[in-house]
Amino acid sequence: MSPEIILNRMEVKRLEADALSKEQIHENVNSPKHYSSGEIECIDAMIHCFGIEEVQIYAKIAAFKYLWRSKHKHNSDAEDLAKAEFYIRFANGNDPRDKS
């Protein structure tokens, strides 16, 4: 097999892995499985208990936390930056989980 073919196959596999990781990041950010208990997500239970205004304040603090540690957790800061974006949007009244 020629080196060009090997390199092309390696590039295809890298692109497939990148696409999978972006999809995984989206799922880990918008609806992480470990944030749900039955039919309700933790953030919805927080809204029910504390009210939307308090949860939006929490979202600002959470965004700060994800930005603060983004370079120190993983090889890539993409997931933490996406989580910070999620919380900033939520704090602005735009729930990223909404499909509309």
Helices and strands as residue ranges (DSSP letters): H 3-30, G 33-35, E 36-37, E 40-41, H 42-50, H 52-73, H 78-91
